[in-house]
């Protein structure tokens, strides 16, 4: 496969034994992605966002533009391997996690198979995902709606004007 780009969301709301606070864990995760042979050629600033649902603790969130020759299923396997290396264990949805890496968008459009769905089915509803994405790739288009990341973020902000600390930088 030729090189393509992905937008990957990064999140953490638990301290890591080696790297410390969630924001430092995300910085280490970006280094781990590069060590896995993924070219991180764009990175948002790390944002603090309040906890949602039963997670209980606030999150550190960011987004990265990653270039690779991996197809979506192979990239997902690589991301899950990094999560496991950071101590992530399968568990309840929305719970505390030391590291969460999600494929949000792909430069080649959409993908759906038994393991991967791109674009991420919930990203349009999540300001903690859209704000960092808007900082790193505002002109990327959602292949299903045709809207840019910036447009999706502004639509969400208009629909839910409560600022949850997720302004684009």
C-alpha positions in Angstrom: 0.0 0.0 0.0 1.3 3.5 -0.8 1.7 6.0 2.1 -1.5 7.5 3.3 -2.4 9.7 6.3 -4.7 9.2 9.3 -6.0 11.4 12.0 -5.6 9.6 15.3 -7.1 10.8 18.6 -5.1 10.3 21.8 -6.5 10.4 25.3 -5.5 9.5 28.8 -7.0 10.0 32.3 -4.8 7.8 34.5 -1.2 8.3 35.6 1.4 6.0 34.1 3.9 4.5 36.4 6.9 5.6 34.2 5.6 8.7 32.4 3.5 10.2 35.1 0.5 12.5 34.5 -1.9 11.9 31.5 -0.4 14.8 29.5 3.1 13.3 29.9 1.7 9.9 29.0 0.4 11.3 25.7 3.8 12.8 24.9 5.4 9.4 25.5 2.7 7.8 23.3 3.6 10.1 20.4 7.3 9.0 20.8 6.1 5.3 20.9 4.2 5.8 17.7 7.3 7.2 16.0 9.3 4.2 17.4 6.7 1.9 15.7 7.7 3.4 12.3 4.7 5.7 12.1 5.5 9.2 10.8 3.8 11.7 13.2 3.8 14.8 10.9 1.2 16.9 12.8 0.3 17.1 16.4 -2.2 19.3 18.3 -1.4 20.7 21.7 -2.6 18.6 24.6 -5.9 19.8 26.1 -7.4 19.1 29.4 -11.1 18.1 29.2 -13.6 17.1 32.0 -14.5 13.5 32.5 -17.6 12.2 30.7 -19.7 9.3 31.9 -18.2 6.9 34.5 -14.6 7.8 33.7 -14.4 9.8 36.9 -11.3 11.8 36.1 -10.6 14.5 33.6 -8.7 13.7 30.4 -5.7 14.9 28.5 -6.6 14.8 24.8 -4.7 15.5 21.6 -4.8 14.5 17.9 -2.0 13.4 15.6 -1.7 13.2 11.8 0.1 10.0 11.1 1.6 8.9 7.7 2.2 5.3 7.0 2.0 2.6 4.4 -0.2 0.5 6.7 -3.8 -0.3 5.8 -6.4 0.5 8.4 -6.6 -2.9 10.1 -2.8 -3.0 10.4 -2.7 0.5 11.8 -5.3 -0.4 14.3 -3.3 -3.5 15.4 -0.2 -1.2 15.8 -2.2 1.3 17.9 -3.6 -1.4 20.1 -0.1 -2.8 20.6 1.1 0.6 21.8 -1.9 0.9 24.1 -1.0 -2.5 25.6 2.6 -1.5 26.0 1.4 1.4 28.1 -0.7 -0.9 30.3 -4.1 -0.6 28.7 -6.3 -3.6 29.4 -9.6 -4.4 27.8 -12.3 -3.3 30.1 -15.5 -1.4 30.5 -16.3 1.3 28.0 -15.8 4.9 29.2 -13.8 3.8 32.2 -10.4 5.2 33.3 -7.6 4.4 30.9 -3.9 5.1 30.8 -4.0 5.5 27.0 -6.6 5.5 24.3 -5.7 5.7 20.6 -8.5 5.9 18.0 -8.3 6.2 14.2 -10.7 9.0 13.4 -10.2 9.8 9.7 -8.2 8.4 6.8 -6.9 10.3 3.8 -8.4 7.6 1.5 -11.9 8.2 2.7 -14.0 5.5 4.5 -13.3 2.0 5.6 -15.5 -0.6 7.2 -14.7 -4.2 8.0 -15.1 -6.4 11.1 -12.5 -4.6 13.1 -12.2 -1.0 11.8 -14.8 1.7 11.0 -13.5 4.9 9.5 -14.6 7.6 10.0 -15.0 6.9 13.7 -18.7 6.5 14.2 -18.9 9.0 17.2 -16.3 11.6 16.4 -18.8 14.2 15.1 -20.4 14.3 18.6 -17.2 14.8 20.6 -15.7 18.2 21.1 -12.8 16.6 22.9 -11.9 14.9 19.6 -13.0 17.6 17.2 -11.1 20.5 18.9 -7.7 18.8 18.6 -8.5 17.6 15.1 -9.4 21.1 14.1 -6.0 22.3 15.4 -4.0 19.7 13.4 -6.1 19.3 10.2 -8.9 21.8 10.0 -9.5 21.3 6.2 -9.8 17.5 6.3 -13.2 16.4 5.2 -15.5 13.8 6.7 -16.0 11.4 3.8 -19.6 10.8 4.8 -20.9 14.3 5.3 -18.4 16.3 3.1 -17.9 18.8 6.0 -14.4 19.8 7.1 -13.2 19.1 10.6 -13.4 22.9 11.3 -17.0 23.0 10.2 -18.0 19.9 12.2 -16.4 21.5 15.3 -18.2 24.8 14.9 -21.5 23.0 14.3 -21.0 21.1 17.5 -20.1 24.2 19.4 -23.3 26.0 18.1 -25.5 23.0 19.0 -23.9 22.8 22.5 -22.6 26.2 23.4 -21.3 25.1 26.8 -17.5 25.5 26.5 -15.9 22.4 28.0 -12.4 23.7 27.5 -12.0 22.5 24.0 -11.1 25.5 21.9 -8.9 25.1 18.9 -5.5 26.5 19.3 
